[in-house]
């Protein structure tokens, strides 16, 4: 009795016209992730101010309880390195007291040749975090530079930077 429907290990149970063997091709689906998380390889490589208790790395650690704070005077800036080419589709910035935010991007292997990408005036939200969501166009980058142009107070804080998108390739 020949086996049907289910592959059978018995000799002679093969169909008369077997399909050609599958080629060993690996298909992978590019998954959307938060590209700005340190656990995904992102790194803050520059910040114009640093407080020991609220360092820049807090913005990308995934912990909602931590944040980076400026030490007064504006503009203030920080640069996030992805260590790969990425395509960003959506940005979410959680901050406090940020008035005007400019975001520049670079696709270079080094943090140079930044081009202005997005500039926003944020709404002051008394007693709660500003939650600015940006649907990104032309979001190809290896570095992002965030410049806090002005604030609603002498100090401002950034609690998290989230960039939803896909990693396209490693830097080479």
N, C-alpha and C positions, 0 to 999 in steps of 0.2 A: 504494500500500500504506500503510495507516494504521499508525502506531506504537502499540505497546501496552506496558503495564507501566512504561515509562520516559517521563518527560515529553519531548515531542518539540518542537523549534522549528519544525517545518513547519506552515504554515497548513492548516487543515482537519483536523488530526489531534486536535483537542480532542474529548473525550467529549460525547455528546449532552446529558447533564445535568451540567454541570460543578458541582463543589462551590462554595459561596460562598467568596469570597476570605478567607483567614485575617485575623483582626483583628490589628492591630499591638499585641499585648499582651506585655509583657515579664514573663516568669516568672523568678524567681530563687529559688534555694534558700539559706536562711540556713545558713551553714556554722558549725560549731562550731570555735572557735579558742581559743587561750590569751589571754584578754582582759587579763591582767595584763602582757603584754609591752610594753615601750616601743615596739617596732616596730608594735604594734597601736594605738598612741595613748595607752596608759596612762601615768600620771605620778605620782610620789610628790610630793605637794604639801606635806607636813609630816612631820617626824620630830623627836622630842624630843632626839635626840642625833645627832652626826655626827662621824665620824673622817675626816680627809682621805684616808686610804688605803683606807677602807671606807665610802664614802658610801651613803645610802639608795637611790640609783638602781641600785645593784648588784643589788638584789633582783629587779628586773624587766628586766634587760638580756639575759636568756637565756644568759648565760655561767655554766656550773657552777663556774668557778674563782673567781668574785667573790662578795662578801657584804657585808651591813651589820652593824655591831657596835654594841651599846649601850655607853655609857660609864659604866656602873655606876648604882646606885640604881634602884628600881622603884616604880611602874610606868613603862614606856617605851611609846611609841606611834608609829605612822606612819599616814598616810592616803594611799590610792591613789585617784586620780581617773580615771574612764574617759572623760570628755568625751562620753559618750553613755549612753543607757539600755541596760542589759544584763540578761540573765537568766543567772545562774550556776547550773550544775548540779553542778559538782564543784570542790572546792578541794584543792590540795596545797600544804602548807607544809613546806619543808625548813629545819630550824633546828638549833641546838646550844645546849644548856643551858636551853631554855625550859621552865618548869614549868607555869604556867597562862597560857593564851591566851584572850582574849575578842575576838570579832569583832563589830563593829557595822556597820550599813549605813544608807545614806540614799538616797532617790530624789529629793531636792531638786536644784535647779539650782546651789545653793551648798552647801558642806560644813557643813550644819546639820541639826538634827532627826534625829540618829542614833538608831536603836533597836537594842537588844541583839539579836543574831541567833544567835550560837554561842559557847559557852564550853567549853573543853576543858582537862583536865589531861593533859599529855604525859608520856610515859615517858622517863626518862633512859636514854640509850643511850651507854654509855662508849666513846669512841673512834670513834664514827660519827654521821652526821647523823640527827636525828629526821626521820622522813618521815610526816607526819600527813595522811591523806586523809580528806576530809569530803564526803559526798554531801549536797548542799545542797537544802533545801526553801525555797520562797518566796524565791528568790535574785534578786529584782529589785533593782537598785541603780544609782546613778550614782557613789557613793563607798563605799569600805570603810575602816573604821578598825580597825586591829589594835592591841590593847593587851596588852603582855606584863605581866601582873599580878605574876608572880614568876618566879624562875629558880633553877636548881640551883647557881649560882655568882654571883660579883659581876658578871660580864659574860655576855651572851648574843649569839648571832648568828642572823641570818636569811639564808639562802643563796638561796632563791627562793620566790616566791609564784606559784602557777599557778591560774588560774580558767578552767575549761573551760565554755564557754557560747556564747551568741549575742548579737550586738548587735541591739537591737530598733529603736532610732531615735536620731537625733542630738538633742542638747539644743537647744531653741529658745526 
